Amino acid sequence: MPTYGQFCPVAKTSELLCERWMPLVLRELMCGSSRFSEIQRGVPLISPALLTKRLRQLTLAGVVERTANGRDITYALTPAGWELYPIIEAMGVWGQRWARSSYGPDELDPSLLMWDIRRMLAPAGLAERPTVIEFRIRGGPRASRATGWSSRTTPSTCASSTRSATWTCASRPASGR
């Protein structure tokens, strides 16, 4: 990994955080993603090899802890990783204010929007009975893949229709009622 060759805290931090995709990987971990597939879902254009490399860099830097339980591997921020939260949050605030002048069709991904909404949903606020939430996005690009959704305790799946850009999200309580 290239370095700035300076004894400077800003340079040392930049060597880690300014690698391509790194802030987005951190954002996903801060938003609750803990498995490789969840992180990749939130950063869909990163290659699996590069995501593996970024997670390894964060682990070696003491920012992320990798836990393996058999074949089940999870990632979690360490206290050092959580101290980066205000930096990542400030990047988002700055970007909202100064960097979002206009978006092209290739940047408007309804599946990413649904992934972000899933994060913000408070599952405890859903009814005990099965719940269906439907989103209709008009005038935007069409999505062809399914989008995950949170139920009261377990994720369920949203199917997206390529013709109507409609998401129907079924939420079921963990008890299976």
Backbone bond lengths (Angstrom), bond angles and torsions (degrees), N, CA, C in turn:
res aa  C-N    CA-C-N  psi(-1)  N-CA   C-N-CA  omega(-1)  CA-C   N-CA-C  phi
1 M - - - 1.446 - - 1.522 108.59 -
2 P 1.327 117.44 129.02 1.466 119.70 179.95 1.529 111.00 -67.34
3 T 1.312 115.11 150.03 1.455 120.72 178.56 1.518 109.53 -124.67
4 Y 1.320 115.55 164.76 1.457 120.75 175.64 1.522 110.73 -84.94
5 G 1.322 117.05 -12.20 1.458 120.80 178.33 1.523 113.09 65.32
6 Q 1.316 116.64 32.17 1.460 120.40 -179.27 1.515 110.17 -125.01
7 F 1.313 115.04 143.03 1.455 120.83 172.21 1.524 106.72 -87.11
8 C 1.337 114.80 78.90 1.465 121.55 -174.18 1.523 107.43 -147.03
9 P 1.326 119.05 128.38 1.465 120.71 -179.76 1.530 113.47 -59.55
10 V 1.327 117.73 -36.19 1.466 120.19 178.68 1.525 109.61 -66.03
11 A 1.306 117.62 -42.23 1.468 121.43 178.56 1.525 110.34 -63.40
12 K 1.321 117.22 -45.52 1.469 120.79 -178.85 1.529 111.07 -63.58
13 T 1.330 117.30 -41.74 1.463 120.92 178.31 1.523 110.25 -66.06
14 S 1.327 116.31 -41.84 1.466 120.79 179.70 1.517 111.94 -62.86
15 E 1.320 117.34 -35.26 1.467 120.34 179.34 1.526 111.07 -58.87
16 L 1.317 117.41 -31.99 1.456 120.70 178.88 1.532 111.76 -91.25
17 L 1.315 117.11 -51.82 1.461 120.68 -171.16 1.520 114.73 -78.24
18 C 1.307 118.67 -21.85 1.460 120.21 -175.14 1.517 113.88 -93.83
19 E 1.304 117.31 10.69 1.464 120.57 171.94 1.529 107.65 -70.72
20 R 1.326 116.72 146.15 1.470 120.70 -179.62 1.521 110.55 -56.06
21 W 1.310 117.43 133.85 1.458 128.29 178.28 1.529 114.31 79.21
22 M 1.325 118.41 -13.84 1.458 120.00 -173.75 1.528 113.35 -58.26
23 P 1.345 119.84 -47.48 1.470 117.98 179.03 1.531 113.18 -61.34
24 L 1.333 117.06 -33.03 1.461 119.91 179.67 1.524 111.63 -72.60
25 V 1.307 117.36 -36.57 1.468 120.78 174.90 1.524 109.04 -62.96
26 L 1.323 116.76 -44.65 1.468 120.40 177.62 1.524 110.83 -62.37
27 R 1.335 117.34 -42.34 1.469 120.79 177.58 1.520 110.95 -56.08
28 E 1.333 116.74 -44.50 1.462 120.15 -179.17 1.524 111.16 -63.09
29 L 1.320 116.92 -42.62 1.465 120.01 178.21 1.526 110.87 -64.62
30 M 1.318 117.08 -39.31 1.461 121.48 179.58 1.522 112.00 -69.01
31 C 1.316 116.83 -25.77 1.465 121.32 -179.94 1.517 112.94 -91.00
32 G 1.321 117.47 5.48 1.454 119.97 173.02 1.510 117.19 109.07
33 S 1.313 118.90 -5.53 1.466 119.52 176.32 1.521 108.71 -69.05
34 S 1.316 116.14 136.44 1.462 119.01 -179.27 1.526 113.22 -131.63
35 R 1.306 117.38 -12.99 1.458 121.23 178.94 1.523 109.44 -109.07
36 F 1.311 115.09 154.04 1.462 121.62 -179.14 1.526 110.44 -51.80
37 S 1.336 116.57 -48.37 1.471 120.52 -176.80 1.525 111.73 -63.64
38 E 1.329 117.99 -34.54 1.464 120.81 178.06 1.524 110.70 -68.58
39 I 1.320 116.15 -42.43 1.465 120.01 178.73 1.524 109.24 -63.29
40 Q 1.324 116.42 -44.93 1.462 120.14 -179.72 1.526 111.29 -65.30
41 R 1.301 117.54 -32.52 1.473 120.78 177.84 1.527 110.37 -63.76
42 G 1.330 116.97 -37.48 1.456 121.03 179.54 1.515 114.00 -80.37
43 V 1.340 116.65 -16.02 1.467 122.15 178.09 1.536 106.24 -131.05
44 P 1.348 117.45 68.02 1.463 120.07 -168.10 1.527 116.17 -66.43
45 L 1.304 118.98 -19.47 1.470 119.10 -178.04 1.522 113.56 -88.86
46 I 1.317 118.17 -5.91 1.470 120.29 177.33 1.530 108.16 -77.95
47 S 1.311 116.62 138.25 1.466 119.44 178.23 1.527 108.93 -75.22
48 P 1.327 117.62 152.14 1.461 119.93 177.47 1.533 112.57 -56.74
49 A 1.326 117.08 -38.32 1.470 120.45 179.77 1.529 110.99 -64.37
50 L 1.330 117.07 -42.44 1.457 119.58 -179.83 1.522 111.40 -71.16
51 L 1.325 117.69 -36.98 1.468 119.94 175.99 1.521 110.14 -62.42
52 T 1.308 116.86 -42.20 1.469 120.49 176.20 1.523 110.13 -58.49
53 K 1.320 116.48 -44.90 1.471 120.99 179.85 1.533 110.86 -62.44
54 R 1.329 117.25 -44.83 1.472 120.19 -179.37 1.523 111.23 -64.08
55 L 1.315 117.19 -42.65 1.469 119.80 178.28 1.523 110.94 -64.00
56 R 1.315 116.62 -37.74 1.467 120.52 177.13 1.531 110.73 -64.19
57 Q 1.347 116.93 -42.97 1.468 120.80 178.34 1.529 110.88 -61.47
58 L 1.320 116.15 -44.38 1.465 120.06 179.90 1.525 111.42 -65.33
59 T 1.318 116.45 -36.26 1.463 120.65 177.81 1.528 110.48 -67.27
60 L 1.334 117.14 -46.67 1.467 120.47 178.89 1.523 112.46 -62.79
61 A 1.328 116.71 -30.07 1.467 121.20 179.59 1.531 111.91 -80.62
62 G 1.331 117.16 -6.32 1.458 120.23 179.92 1.520 113.49 80.47
63 V 1.331 116.81 17.85 1.459 122.16 -178.50 1.528 110.76 -92.80
64 V 1.327 115.95 -30.19 1.463 122.73 -178.12 1.521 108.88 -127.49
65 E 1.322 114.84 144.22 1.463 120.30 174.04 1.521 107.84 -110.68
66 R 1.324 115.63 129.31 1.468 121.96 178.27 1.521 107.24 -102.00
67 T 1.330 115.92 127.46 1.460 120.98 -179.53 1.521 108.84 -121.62
68 A 1.324 116.08 128.33 1.459 121.27 178.29 1.522 109.10 -114.78
69 N 1.323 115.57 125.87 1.460 122.05 175.27 1.525 105.66 -124.07
70 G 1.317 115.31 89.20 1.461 119.87 -171.75 1.521 108.20 69.15
71 R 1.326 116.15 -123.83 1.473 120.25 178.34 1.523 112.27 -90.82
72 D 1.333 116.31 -6.07 1.462 120.92 -179.42 1.525 109.17 -85.18
73 I 1.331 116.15 113.00 1.469 121.70 -178.95 1.519 108.30 -114.94
74 T 1.331 114.93 129.98 1.458 119.91 177.71 1.523 109.58 -127.05
75 Y 1.314 114.23 158.34 1.463 122.39 179.18 1.521 107.97 -125.34
76 A 1.319 116.06 139.87 1.466 121.16 178.18 1.515 108.60 -144.64
77 L 1.318 114.91 147.63 1.461 119.62 176.57 1.524 109.82 -71.87
78 T 1.302 115.08 141.40 1.465 121.73 173.11 1.529 107.10 -85.38
79 P 1.323 117.92 175.00 1.475 118.45 173.85 1.534 112.02 -54.87
80 A 1.325 117.10 -37.97 1.475 120.05 177.04 1.520 110.60 -63.29
81 G 1.325 117.65 -37.69 1.455 121.66 178.34 1.519 111.53 -66.71
82 W 1.321 116.71 -42.19 1.464 119.91 179.09 1.524 111.79 -66.08
83 E 1.321 117.78 -25.96 1.468 119.71 176.86 1.526 111.65 -67.91
84 L 1.339 117.22 -14.62 1.463 121.12 176.34 1.531 112.06 -82.25
85 Y 1.317 117.55 -10.28 1.462 121.50 -177.07 1.527 112.97 -52.35
86 P 1.328 119.55 -49.42 1.472 118.08 -179.13 1.537 112.93 -61.47
87 I 1.320 117.16 -29.73 1.465 120.43 178.96 1.527 110.17 -69.44
88 I 1.335 116.87 -47.85 1.465 121.31 -179.51 1.528 109.52 -65.92
89 E 1.324 116.57 -40.72 1.464 120.19 177.86 1.530 110.62 -63.17
90 A 1.330 117.06 -42.85 1.470 120.75 179.24 1.526 110.88 -63.75
91 M 1.334 117.77 -35.09 1.462 120.46 175.99 1.528 110.02 -62.25
92 G 1.338 116.56 -41.01 1.457 120.49 178.34 1.519 112.05 -65.57
93 V 1.312 117.04 -43.21 1.463 121.24 179.08 1.525 110.18 -63.32
94 W 1.316 116.47 -45.64 1.467 120.41 178.53 1.528 110.33 -61.51
95 G 1.334 116.10 -43.91 1.461 120.44 179.93 1.522 112.09 -62.60
96 Q 1.331 117.36 -39.27 1.472 120.74 176.66 1.522 110.39 -61.20
97 R 1.313 116.16 -40.37 1.453 120.73 -174.66 1.526 112.74 -80.22
98 W 1.331 117.53 -41.49 1.462 120.11 -167.85 1.530 115.83 -118.10
99 A 1.309 119.29 -24.39 1.469 119.83 -170.66 1.522 113.89 -106.69
100 R 1.295 119.50 -0.75 1.467 119.10 -175.74 1.517 112.54 -107.38
101 S 1.296 116.45 59.94 1.456 120.17 -178.94 1.528 111.99 -69.30
102 S 1.319 117.30 -49.49 1.464 120.55 177.35 1.520 108.54 -156.82
103 Y 1.320 114.53 153.53 1.455 121.18 -179.43 1.514 109.22 -119.14
104 G 1.331 115.23 140.56 1.453 120.10 175.72 1.514 110.08 -88.19
105 P 1.337 117.75 164.79 1.463 121.32 -179.98 1.526 113.21 -55.80
106 D 1.330 117.50 -31.15 1.460 120.47 -179.58 1.529 112.23 -72.90
107 E 1.321 118.04 -12.98 1.461 121.64 179.34 1.526 112.65 -99.77
108 L 1.315 117.39 -6.73 1.460 121.80 -179.17 1.522 108.67 -99.88
109 D 1.309 116.53 96.92 1.455 122.26 -175.82 1.522 109.28 -113.54
110 P 1.338 118.11 105.73 1.461 120.37 -179.83 1.530 112.94 -58.56
111 S 1.324 118.00 -31.20 1.462 120.30 179.00 1.526 111.16 -65.35
112 L 1.331 117.50 -39.53 1.466 120.04 176.29 1.520 111.12 -67.24
113 L 1.326 116.46 -36.89 1.460 120.11 176.39 1.525 109.70 -60.29
114 M 1.316 117.38 -46.31 1.466 120.81 179.98 1.524 111.06 -64.96
115 W 1.331 117.74 -36.94 1.461 121.71 177.62 1.530 109.75 -62.35
116 D 1.321 116.40 -40.85 1.460 120.42 179.70 1.530 111.10 -70.38
117 I 1.314 117.86 -41.11 1.463 120.52 177.31 1.520 110.06 -62.31
118 R 1.320 117.54 -38.99 1.467 121.51 178.64 1.518 110.60 -57.25
119 R 1.327 116.26 -38.01 1.465 120.69 179.34 1.516 112.55 -65.88
120 M 1.327 114.80 -35.84 1.456 119.80 -173.77 1.525 113.00 -85.80
121 L 1.311 117.47 -14.35 1.455 121.15 -179.96 1.516 110.02 -68.82
122 A 1.314 116.83 133.65 1.469 121.49 175.23 1.525 106.94 -91.40
123 P 1.348 118.20 100.57 1.464 120.85 -176.19 1.525 113.13 -55.39
124 A 1.314 118.01 -31.77 1.460 119.95 -179.78 1.521 111.08 -64.51
125 G 1.325 117.69 -19.41 1.450 121.13 179.50 1.522 113.62 -80.55
126 L 1.319 117.57 -8.24 1.459 120.60 178.97 1.517 110.35 -79.50
127 A 1.315 115.76 154.72 1.460 120.98 178.27 1.525 109.45 -66.83
128 E 1.327 115.10 157.03 1.467 120.38 177.01 1.522 111.50 -67.01
129 R 1.311 116.43 -30.89 1.464 119.84 -179.97 1.534 108.95 -79.59
130 P 1.326 117.87 164.27 1.469 119.34 178.09 1.530 110.74 -54.92
131 T 1.306 115.88 139.73 1.460 122.23 -176.47 1.521 109.36 -125.00
132 V 1.316 116.58 136.71 1.463 121.25 175.81 1.524 107.35 -118.67
133 I 1.318 115.71 129.09 1.456 121.86 177.64 1.523 106.45 -121.57
134 E 1.317 117.03 126.39 1.459 119.91 -178.10 1.522 109.90 -117.47
135 F 1.318 115.80 134.53 1.458 122.60 177.29 1.520 107.28 -118.07
136 R 1.305 116.24 133.19 1.460 121.28 175.42 1.516 107.29 -118.68
137 I 1.290 116.20 119.23 1.454 122.05 179.67 1.515 107.37 -109.16
138 R 1.319 115.74 116.41 1.457 121.12 -176.70 1.515 110.30 -107.38
139 G 1.293 115.55 144.52 1.456 120.72 174.61 1.521 114.02 76.49
140 G 1.299 118.13 5.49 1.456 121.34 178.77 1.511 110.69 -107.60
141 P 1.305 116.27 -179.70 1.467 119.49 178.10 1.526 110.63 -67.58
142 R 1.275 115.85 155.55 1.469 121.52 179.53 1.525 109.09 -88.19
143 A 1.303 116.85 141.72 1.464 121.81 177.05 1.517 108.40 -111.55
144 S 1.303 116.32 148.68 1.454 118.37 -176.09 1.517 113.03 -119.06
145 R 1.320 118.10 -3.71 1.457 117.26 -177.23 1.525 110.87 -108.68
146 A 1.315 115.16 159.95 1.462 120.46 178.26 1.524 109.48 -73.61
147 T 1.323 115.53 154.43 1.449 121.09 -178.29 1.518 108.99 -123.46
148 G 1.331 117.46 135.48 1.463 121.59 -179.77 1.505 112.47 -71.86
149 W 1.320 116.29 154.57 1.457 121.64 179.30 1.509 108.98 -143.74
150 S 1.295 117.33 155.33 1.457 120.76 178.98 1.514 110.39 -99.51
151 S 1.308 115.51 133.34 1.455 119.95 170.68 1.525 106.42 -97.62
152 R 1.324 117.81 -160.21 1.462 119.34 -177.94 1.525 111.46 -62.12
153 T 1.317 118.22 -39.10 1.465 118.99 179.63 1.517 113.30 -136.87
154 T 1.311 118.50 -18.46 1.459 120.56 -177.87 1.519 110.45 -129.27
155 P 1.328 117.39 147.97 1.464 118.90 179.17 1.522 111.46 -71.53
156 S 1.293 116.08 148.48 1.452 121.70 171.29 1.519 106.92 -127.71
157 T 1.299 117.19 -177.14 1.457 119.31 -171.58 1.517 111.93 -113.94
158 C 1.307 115.15 144.68 1.464 121.78 172.85 1.511 107.62 -107.63
159 A 1.291 116.21 130.10 1.458 119.87 176.05 1.515 108.73 -93.89
160 S 1.313 116.03 133.86 1.462 119.05 178.03 1.517 108.98 -107.80
161 S 1.305 114.79 138.35 1.450 121.06 178.94 1.519 108.74 -95.52
162 T 1.327 116.93 125.52 1.457 120.06 -177.88 1.523 111.55 -70.18
163 R 1.314 118.94 -24.89 1.465 120.59 -177.06 1.519 112.25 -84.03
164 S 1.323 117.94 -37.88 1.459 119.11 -175.05 1.522 113.11 -111.75
165 A 1.322 118.31 -2.33 1.465 122.17 -176.74 1.520 110.44 51.22
166 T 1.326 116.04 47.69 1.458 122.28 179.60 1.517 108.63 -110.20
167 W 1.326 116.19 134.74 1.458 121.14 175.84 1.500 108.00 -111.65
168 T 1.310 116.04 128.02 1.450 120.77 173.90 1.513 106.37 -115.38
169 C 1.306 115.34 118.35 1.454 121.03 -173.81 1.500 110.04 -112.88
170 A 1.302 116.79 117.79 1.445 120.93 179.85 1.514 109.56 -99.71
171 S 1.297 115.61 129.08 1.455 121.54 -179.16 1.526 107.80 -116.28
172 R 1.337 116.31 129.03 1.452 121.11 179.42 1.510 109.27 -124.44
173 P 1.334 118.16 138.77 1.459 119.70 174.95 1.522 110.06 -64.26
174 A 1.311 116.79 155.98 1.462 121.78 -177.55 1.515 112.13 -60.12
175 S 1.326 118.29 -27.71 1.450 121.04 -178.04 1.526 112.21 -71.22
176 G 1.332 117.55 -11.90 1.455 121.56 177.18 1.515 113.37 82.82
177 R 1.334 118.29 11.40 1.471 121.07 -179.97 1.508 110.78 -65.64
